[in-house]
Amino acid sequence: MPVATFAALDEAVAELVHDGATIALEGFTHLIPFAAGHEIIRQGRRDLTLVRMTPDLIYDQLIGAGCVSKLVFSWGGNPGVGSLHRFRDAVEHNWPRPLEIEEHSHAGMANRYAAGAAGLPFAVLRGYTGTDLVAHTPTIKTVTCPFTGEVLTAVPALRPDVTVIHAQQADRAGNVRMWGITGVQKEAVLAAERSLVTVEEIVPEFEPRPGVVVLPNWVVSRVALVPGGAYQSYADGYSIRDNGIGLPSAAANLARRTHAPNLVLIYESGTIGAKPDHLPLSIGDGVLAETADSVVSVPEVFNYWLQPGRVDIGFLSGAQIDRFANINTTLIGDDYAHPSVRLPGAGGAPEIAASCREVIVVVRQSPRAFVDRVDFVTSVGHGAGPGDRARLGLRGAGPSMVITDLGVLEPDPDTCELVLTRLHPGSSVEQATAATGWPLAVSSRLGTTSPPTERELTVLRALQKGQERRERQAIG
């Protein structure tokens, strides 16, 4: 059986990555193989099909360099920063060239990799039900369970021609090991025909370390020594990432430090029971892995923890939300192929909305965001109204609360339509109704939210200062 051999990065890319190939450069905000991606650009590869759960800056650069003809993905954005502008240019304006897209959710992509790694033709999951992705992605099908008769979702296995990942270490025999948040790197390598791993260092032999993932040399094609090869992301133990994430993470960490000390934080990157001492810089921040009770793969998060309904509360946000709390994070406009604005996409939101026991939505209230009908249903809230979630077979209760910068909205128990139940101090009903794109119902028992306590402000400021220190370390 062939085993991994060592090569310079340029030689490995020239050997393994060919025009027209299907390439996966994986890394779930951590261990993203930036250096390898830049080498692909330098070598002028063309007509590539790029596969990745979370295409961020390196894929944006590949698209902008004209290397890519198709993108298979589940969330296209720069975590903690914003849009991928060359991705948007390609979808919205066919520049620098037209880009074909095949769009899934995180759960779908993770299961597709797992099926490829297992040598299976397709994967089965509970997902996508009620979303508009089904109408636009031909690789989403349904299958009937031969034992129970339940209708489930089927997605085809992913089998890239080449998978490229970054890892912390390789030993002299070409075995590779990584730790921290490992996303779907293992599954992506095992699913591929060929693989390239760039590493921070080569060591004589591995020293014992808990919680590592080891890829034996007989599943890796080439290993290249590339210190710093994950920058602009990071390699746990070698560097840190320098951006931030938003309000849901701040709210959950504040709750854990104040009134809910036994709260178990689960991030879709694979950390369970994280206890960060500052606001994490991304959902893949190393502090989440360092302080977690357990770190698991992305397929395990979705398949074993989220899908069975083991998560009590999910936090979501979006670009648009309608009167029944359906959420759009996919596009603005009515043309899927060429929207007015291409948004990042689904990520893990559809399954969070479907399977968490309840969902809290955090979004700024404006007529642009609060629309009568979302342009695209990325995540199902209460569908078309009463009974729709049950009809769709969604196990969670759906959104129980929408928190905005003006107040709090909750679904009416009879109609499922969002009702203004509380205002923040200083906000008015007139402001809330003016910021809503449908006739907003107002509770007859309208209340006012309590301002934050001094203790809550102190804890939040301490968490924020810790994040700022981390950012300074990253820049330094």
N, C-alpha and C positions, 0 to 999 in steps of 0.2 A: 504494500500500500504506500503511495507517495506521501511524503511528509513535507512540512513547510521548509522553505529555504529562505535565506536572507538576501535582500537585494536593495539597491538604492531606490529611492522613491520614484525617480524619473524612469528607471529601468522597469520597475514593477508596473507602473501605469502603462508604459508603452507595450508591455507584454500582455497585460490582462484586459485593458479597456480599449475597445475597438469602436469605430463608428457604427451607429445603428444598434448598439448593445443596450440591454436593460440593466441599469446600474442602481444599486441601493447604497447610499452613504448614510448609515444610521447613527443615531445618538440622540437620546431623549433629553435635550438641553445640556447634556453632559457628554463628554468624550466625542464631540462632533468632529469628523475628520476633515477639518478645514484645509490643511496643507495638501492632502490628496486631491481635494476638489480644485484647489488652485493649480495643481500640476495638470489636471485634466484640461483646464482652461488653457494653460500654457502650450499644451500639445495640440490644441485646436481640434478636439474631438467634435463631431457633428452628429445630428440626428439621434441623440441619446433619448431613451425613455428613462426618466428618473423616478425612482420609487422611494418614498419616505413617509413616515407618519407625520412628522412635523418639519416640513421644509422651511428653513429659515434663511439666514443671510447667505450661506454658501450656495444654496440652490438658487437664490435670487441672482447671485453673481453668475452662476452657470447659465441661467436663462438670459440674462443681460448680455452675455458674451456670445449668444447665438448657438450654444452647444445643444440645446434641448428641443425636441419636437413634441414630447408628451410627458405629462406629469401625473403620477399616481400617488395620491396623498390623502390625508385626513384633516390637516390644519395647516394652512399656509400663512404664517405670520412670523414676525421677529419677536420671540417671547419677551414680554416686559417692555417692548419698545414700540411696536406698531406694525404698519403694513410692510409687505414686500413690494416695492414699487416697480421692479422690472417684471415680476409676476403679474401685477395688475396691468402694466402696459401691454404685456403679451396677450392677456385675456380680453382686456377692454378695447385695445387698439391694434392687435396683431403686430406689435413691435417689440423686439427687433425682428420677430417672425411669429407666425401663428403658433399657438400652443394648444394642443389637445389635452384635455384633462379628464381624469377618471377619479371621482371623488367618493370617499368613504368616511366612516367615523373611525375614531381610535380603536374601538372594540373590533370593528370589521377588519382593519389593517392588522392589528395584533393577531387575530385569529387566522388571517390569511398567511402571515409569516409562520405561525405555529403549524398550520396544515402543510406548508411547504417543507418545513423542517422534519415533519413526521412522514413525509412521502405520501400524503393523502391528496386526493384531487380537489377537495373543497373542505370548508369548515362550516359548522352549524352554530348559530347563536340566536339569542333573543335580541333583536336590534332593528333599527330603521323604521319600525312600524309607525305609520302615521306621518312620517316625514316626507318632504318633497324630494329627498335624495333618490328614493326608489324610482321615480319617474324619469330621472336624468342619468342614472348610472346602470348600464345594462348588465354589469357584473354583480348586481344584487338580485337574487331570486328567492323564491320560497320553496320549502320542501316539507312534506307531511311526515311526521314521525310514524314509523310503521308499528310502533308499540302502543302509543297513546292517542294518535290521531291529531296531535297538536301541530299547528302550522308554525314553522320556524323559518328563520332566514338562513340562506346558504350563500356563501361567497367563495370564489375560486382561490386555490392556493397561489401564493406568490413564490416564484422560482426565478430570482434574478440571475442573469448571466454572471454578474460579479457583485459581491457585497464588499464594501469598504467600511471598516470601523477603525476607531482609535482606542488604544488600551494603555494601561499604565506600564505594564512590564511584559517582556518575553524572556524566557531562559535560553541558554545556549543551544538547546535542542529544538527551539522553535515553538515550544508551548507558550500560550498566551494567557495572562490573567488580568482581570479587571475587578474593581470594587466600587462601592458607592452605588449610584443610580445607573443601572445597566440597561434599562429600557427593553428593547427587542434585539439588542446586538447579537446575543447568542442565537436566537431563532433566525435572524437574517443571515448569519454566516452559514448555519446548518441548512438553510433553504437554498443556498446559491450553488451554482455549478463551480465557480471559482471565488476565491476571497483574498483580500489584501488587508493586513492589519498593520497600522502604524503604531509605534509604541514610544513612550517617554524614555525608557531605558531598557537595556539588556543586562540581565543579572546572571551570575554563574548558576544559581539554583534559587528556587522560591523559598523564602522563609515563611513559616506558618503564620497565617493571618485569617481571622474569622470572616465569614461572609463574602468570600471571593467567588468569582465565576472563572473557571478555567476552561479554555478551549485547547484540546490536545493538538499536537502538531499535525496529526493526520486528518484534521478537518480544515486546516488553513493552508492556502497555496503559497503566499509570500508574506514575509515580515520585513518591514522597513523601519529602521531607527530614525525617528523624527521627533526630537525633543520640542515641546511646544506645538506639536502638530494638531492640537485641538483648539488653539486660540483662533477665533474669538469666543469660543465656549470655554470650557475648563476641564482639567483632569484632576479629580479628587486626590489630594495629597501633593499636588504639583503646582496648581494654580487655582484661581477662583474666577467666577463669572461676574461681570460688572453691569447688571441691569436689575430691574425690580418688577414686582407684580403688585396686584391691586387690592381693592377694598375687601373682597371676601376673605383673603388670607389674613389681612389685618384684623378683621372682625373675629375670625376664629381664634387667632392667637391671643387677642385681647380677652376673649371669653375664657380661654384656658388659664390665663394668668389672673383672672378675677373670680367670677361667680361659678365657673364650671371647671374646677381643677382636674377632674377625671375625664375631661373631653379627650377623645382619641382622634387625632388629626390624621386623615388619609389624603395623600396627594396622588393624583393619577400617574405620576412618575414612578410610583412603586414604594413609597415610604409609608409605613403604618405605625402610628403612635409617635410621630415626630414631636420633639419638645425644643424648638429653637429658642435661643435667648435673644434673638433679634428677628425682625421681619425678613424672611428669606428673599434673596435677590431674584429667584426664579423658582418654578415648581421643581426644578432639578438642582437647587442649591445644595452643596455638599453638607451644610449644617443639618438638613433634613435627614440625610442618611446617617450622619454621625450621631444624631440624637434619637433615632427611631428605635422602636421596639423590634421592628423587622423591616427588611428591605427585600422586595420581591420584584419579579419581572412585570412589565406592563400587561402581558396576557393574563397573569395571575390576578392582578388588580381588578380587571374587568370580568374575568370568568368566575373567580372564586369569591370575590368580595362584593362587587357591585351587582352583577347580574342576578344572584340569588336573593337580593334584597337585604343584605346584611348592614347596609349603611343607613343610618337614621336620617341625616340631613345632608343635602347637597346644595352648594352655592353655585349660582349661575349669573351671567350677565348677558348682554346682547346689544346689537345695533338697533333692533326693532322689537317691540313687544305689542301684542294686540289685547283686546278687551278680555280674551280668554287665556291670557298669559302664555300664548304660543310665542316662541322666540326665534328670531332670525339672526344668524351670524354668518350667512353665506353670500348674499349679494343684495344690491339695491337695483331695482329695475325689473322688467318682465321678460328679458331675454337672457336665458341661462348661459348661452354660449358667449354673448357679448354684453354683459350687464353695464349699467351706468357706473357702478362701483362694485368691484370685486372685494369681498370681505374674506377673512381667513378661512372660514368654513366650520365644520362640525366639531372637530376635536373629540373630546369625551362627553360633550354636552348631551347628545341624544340619549345615551344610556344612563347618564346621571338623572336626566329628566324622567326617564321611563322607570327606573328601578329603585331610586332612593325612596325611603318611606315618606319623606316630604322634601320640598325644594323651596329655598329662599332665593329670590331674584334681587340683585342690587343693580340699579341702573339710574342714570340721571333722567329726570322727567322733562320732556320737550315734545312739541308736536312732531318733530322729525323722528323721535324714538318711539313715542306712544301713538301707534297708528291703528286705524280701524281694522285693517287687514295686513298682515305682514307680507312682504314680497316673496318670501320663501320660508316654509316651515322647516327650520333646522332641528328644533327641539319642541316636542309636543308639550303644551301646558295642559289646558282642559279641552283641547281640540275644538269642536264646534259647539260645545256646551255640555249639559248634563248627560251622563252616561257614556260619553265618547271614550274616555279612558278605559272603561270596562269593555266596551265594544272592541277596542283595539288590543285588548289583552295586556295592557300596561299594569305592572304590579304595584308601583308606588302610587301615592295619593296625589302627586303633582304639586304645583306651586301652592303654598299655603300663605305666602306673604311676598309682596313686592315692595322693597324699601327704596325710596327715591330721595333726592335732595330736598323735596318739599314735604314728604310725609310717607304714610304707609297705606298700601292698598291690599285688600284681602278678597278672595273670591266669595261671592254670595253663595250660601249653602244650597240654594234652590236653582239659581240660574248659572252659576260658575263664573259670572261676569265680575270683573274687578270692581271693587267698591272702595272709595276713600274712607278709611276708618279712623285715621289719626293724622294730624298735621304736626310738623316740627315747629318749635317756637319761632315766631316771626313770619311764618308762611300763612297764606290765606287760601280759602276755598277758591276764590277768583283766580289766583295764580295757578292752582292745581288744575282747574278746568280749562284754563287757557293753554296749559301745557299738554293737553291730552287731545288726541285726534278723533275722539268719539265723545258723545254726551256722557260725561263721567257721573256715575251715581255716587251720591254722598250719603254716608250712614246717618241715620237719625240720631245716633248716639256718638257723633263725632267727638273724638278725644284729642288730646295733645300728648306728644311723646315727652318723656322726661329728659332734661338735658344731661349730658354726661357728668358723672361725679368727679370730684377732684382726684380720687384714687384711679378711676378709669383713665383720666387724662394723663396722670403721672405714669401709669404703666404704658400707655400708648406712646408717650414721648420717649420713654426708655427704649421701647422696641424700635422706634424710628431712629433714635441715636445709634443704636447697635447696627442698624442697616447702613446708616451713613458711614460708620467706621469701616464696615465691610466694603463699601463702595470705594472708600479712600484707599484701602489695602489693595483693591483690584487695580485702581488707577496707578498706584505706586509701584 
